[in-house]
Amino acid sequence: MASIRELHEQLIKKERSAVEITQEALDRIQVLEPKLHSFLHVTAQQALEQARAVDAKIAAGEKIGLLAGIPIGIKDNMCTKGVPTTCASRILENFVPPYESTVTQKLADAGAVMVGKTNLDEFAMGGSTENSAYQTTANPWDLSRVPGGSSGGSAAAVAAEECVVSLGSDTGGSIRQPASFCGVVGLKPTYGLVSRYGLVAFASSLDQIGPFGRSVEDTAILLNAIAGYDPKDSTSLKVEIPDYAASLKPDLKARSKLRIGIIKETFGEGLDSVVEQAVTKAIDQLQNLGAEIHIISCPNFRYGVPSYYIIAPSEASANLARYDGVKYGYRAPDAENLLSMYTRTRSTGFGAEVKRRIMIGTYALSAGYYDAYYLKAQKVRTLIKQDFEKAFKQVDVLACPTVPTTAFKAGEKNTDPLSMYLLDLMTIPANLAGLPGISVPCGFDNNNLPIGLQLIGKVLREDQLIQVAYAYEQSTTWHLRQPPF
Ligand code: GLN
């Protein structure tokens, strides 16, 4: 499948119709889904209707935007009016939102064609999609392996060309980690850049929606469409939005040298040697492109995982209190009284990982423990933020691996939550500090599994991050490789 710009050219030159492009995506979904399981719901009819509307505009000689007629997948934790939104949980099995999230509304307004809702770890808690109550998504590079998570469905769908681009959400790495495992580009924007109205909340001080694409440019085009102030989201930032896809250059040569910092602490114990080699080579390449390389120390990074796994479950325990069988969603049958209805609903409606986090979070927030756990974790969060502030006095962009390993086998880690949590080591700090981060393909291991380079930028400097990622991508061929599946 072609890039957004190529498809746009084909559409306006009337070489292909939006219906043909959409049908091609739907056909691929039909062929691949029995093995891939990226989608929880395919919205074929609605997609074809949207495509027809784009074709009608073209026929009438109206101007269309870049995303018009482009097939897109949406993670199933973003509310879509009239289309099931399950968060891959039993508790929302029959939930059909009566309203539309801001991001999906913006995409619909731009003429993008939603082909379906993608699989995830239940309520976005996890790193493999194995916590989905419905299905585990396979990695298109090796079907016996996980695509990463929690936005694994969105990453796999783009890698396998079931859609051109997709949306995910990233609370502790859930866009960047699956992008790395699936060999695609994934960007977590600055906290507040993209509206979260209609995103089902997991950990409110960390959650951000962001784009996946097969190239940096496609990812940037999608970011253009979703970024911007939204009065419906009180955490949304009122800022000027640049055109992220405009004036991208194939090198980093500028009057004042771009400074890139290697985060020293991310190169140590636990890092796979193939990942280390690939990322080191990528940094050399950035130097060749004109960047100045510095070694930076972020000594508090190692406390990211422990503080995140207090803060995220605490916020989740509060956010998930609303699923009580009363207001909406699943209600357990045959309860004797109100209390047993609550307990049965929640104990059968939620999966094991979600319940584990609700328990940890409730414990950490309870009187007597609050100061020792939650407050302490928030203080550590400040230290991590200060590490970044110091680093960004010396450099413009930080570089490190996205994940310490490549994709693991399904079933390998899902009985050991701690080993799964540890994989988030390099992605969590950006969430704790609210900073933008991107993962770009930077190599393959001996099993032909993709490796990701992570770049972390200053607050609201997505433009700079995208420029660095683009220059790197254009000087390599990693993004051109296609999964065997
Ligand atoms: N893997 C992390 C977790 O399980 C991140 C999840 C996310 O970013 N949504 O919480």
Residues whose N, C-alpha, C, O or C-beta is under 5 A from the ligand:
A	BS01	LIG	A124 M125 G126 G127 G149 S150 S169 D170 T171 G172 G173 S174 D424
